[in-house]
């Protein structure tokens, strides 16, 4: 796959207050920190992408999903965020995702899950190193 197949995203943000950030995707705007903190948005993004990918994979495998419930859990030590001297990384220490899926008829949910895990862009970014360059501009 060449670079011409890549979808480019550019999202901008503006500080509204110390804990609120206005995010503009170009198609939509939302405020992080108003009702949901950045970690909760991230965790919600993991589940939303699994739902979207799971739906697409089910379509490709002729599986009719009647319901899909998802839960994600993870631990974070905010001491690093606060500038305290601790050994923990600043981010989540790991994630545990549980999916509960009901389908019409017999479906090979193990094969479905394997394909979902392989194709989900957000969980791919969690499981694999994605380069990050933060600069002043």
C-alpha positions as CSV (number, residue, x, y, z in Angstrom):
1,X,0.0,0.0,0.0
2,X,1.5,3.4,-1.0
3,X,1.2,6.7,0.7
4,X,-1.7,7.7,-1.7
5,X,-3.9,5.2,0.2
6,X,-3.4,7.0,3.5
7,X,-6.1,9.1,5.0
8,X,-4.7,12.2,6.6
9,X,-6.1,13.7,9.8
10,X,-5.5,17.1,11.2
11,X,-7.2,18.1,14.4
12,X,-6.6,21.5,16.1
13,X,-7.2,22.5,19.7
14,X,-7.5,25.7,21.7
15,X,-7.1,26.1,25.5
16,X,-10.3,27.3,27.1
17,X,-9.1,26.9,30.7
18,X,-6.5,24.9,32.6
19,X,-8.7,21.7,32.2
20,X,-10.8,22.4,29.2
21,X,-9.7,22.2,25.6
22,X,-11.8,23.0,22.5
23,X,-11.1,20.5,19.8
24,X,-11.9,21.1,16.1
25,X,-11.8,18.1,13.7
26,X,-12.8,20.2,10.7
27,X,-16.2,18.4,10.6
28,X,-17.1,18.7,14.3
29,X,-16.1,20.4,17.5
30,X,-16.1,19.2,21.1
31,X,-14.7,20.2,24.5
32,X,-12.4,17.8,26.4
33,X,-12.5,18.3,30.1
34,X,-16.1,19.7,30.2
35,X,-17.8,16.4,31.0
36,X,-15.1,13.9,30.2
37,X,-11.4,14.1,30.9
38,X,-8.8,13.3,28.2
39,X,-8.1,9.7,29.5
40,X,-11.9,8.9,29.5
41,X,-12.1,10.3,25.9
42,X,-9.2,8.1,24.9
43,X,-10.8,5.0,26.6
44,X,-14.1,5.8,24.9
45,X,-12.2,6.1,21.6
46,X,-10.9,2.6,22.1
47,X,-14.4,1.2,22.6
48,X,-15.9,3.2,19.8
49,X,-13.3,2.0,17.3
50,X,-13.8,-1.6,18.4
51,X,-17.5,-1.2,17.9
52,X,-17.1,0.3,14.4
53,X,-14.4,-2.2,13.4
54,X,-16.5,-5.0,14.8
55,X,-19.5,-4.0,12.8
56,X,-17.4,-3.8,9.6
57,X,-15.8,-7.2,10.2
58,X,-19.2,-8.7,11.0
59,X,-20.6,-7.4,7.7
60,X,-17.6,-8.9,5.9
61,X,-18.1,-12.2,7.6
62,X,-22.0,-12.2,7.1
63,X,-22.5,-12.0,10.9
64,X,-25.6,-10.2,12.2
65,X,-24.7,-8.5,15.4
66,X,-27.8,-8.0,17.6
67,X,-25.9,-6.3,20.4
68,X,-22.4,-5.4,21.4
69,X,-21.5,-4.2,24.9
70,X,-17.9,-3.2,25.7
71,X,-16.0,-2.3,28.9
72,X,-12.4,-1.1,29.2
73,X,-10.4,-0.8,32.4
74,X,-7.0,0.6,33.0
75,X,-4.9,2.1,35.8
76,X,-2.9,5.3,35.7
77,X,-0.7,6.9,38.3
78,X,-1.3,10.6,38.2
79,X,1.8,11.3,40.4
80,X,4.0,11.6,37.2
81,X,1.4,14.1,35.7
82,X,1.6,16.1,39.0
83,X,5.5,16.2,38.7
84,X,6.1,13.8,41.6
85,X,9.2,11.6,41.5
86,X,7.8,8.1,40.9
87,X,8.9,5.2,38.7
88,X,5.5,4.8,36.9
89,X,5.0,6.1,33.3
90,X,2.7,9.0,32.9
91,X,0.2,6.9,30.9
92,X,-2.1,4.0,31.4
93,X,-0.2,1.0,32.6
94,X,-2.3,-1.4,30.5
95,X,-5.9,-1.9,29.3
96,X,-8.3,-4.7,29.8
97,X,-11.2,-4.7,27.2
98,X,-14.2,-7.1,27.5
99,X,-16.7,-7.4,24.7
100,X,-20.0,-9.1,25.0
101,X,-21.6,-9.9,21.6
102,X,-24.9,-11.4,20.7
103,X,-25.5,-12.5,17.1
104,X,-28.3,-14.0,15.1
105,X,-27.4,-17.6,14.5
106,X,-24.2,-19.4,15.0
107,X,-21.2,-17.2,14.3
108,X,-17.5,-17.9,14.7
109,X,-16.8,-15.1,17.2
110,X,-13.2,-16.2,17.8
111,X,-12.5,-15.6,14.1
112,X,-14.5,-12.4,14.3
113,X,-12.5,-11.1,17.3
114,X,-9.2,-12.0,15.7
115,X,-10.1,-10.0,12.7
116,X,-11.4,-7.1,14.8
117,X,-8.1,-7.0,16.7
118,X,-6.1,-7.1,13.5
119,X,-8.1,-4.3,11.8
120,X,-8.9,-1.8,14.5
121,X,-6.9,1.4,14.0
122,X,-7.1,2.8,17.5
123,X,-6.2,-0.5,19.3
124,X,-3.4,-0.9,16.8
125,X,-2.0,2.5,18.0
126,X,-2.3,1.3,21.6
127,X,-0.5,-2.0,21.0
128,X,2.2,-0.8,18.6
129,X,4.6,2.1,18.9
130,X,3.4,5.1,17.0
131,X,5.9,7.9,16.5
132,X,5.1,11.2,18.2
133,X,6.9,14.5,17.6
134,X,5.8,17.4,19.8
135,X,7.4,20.8,18.9
136,X,6.8,24.5,19.4
137,X,5.6,26.3,16.4
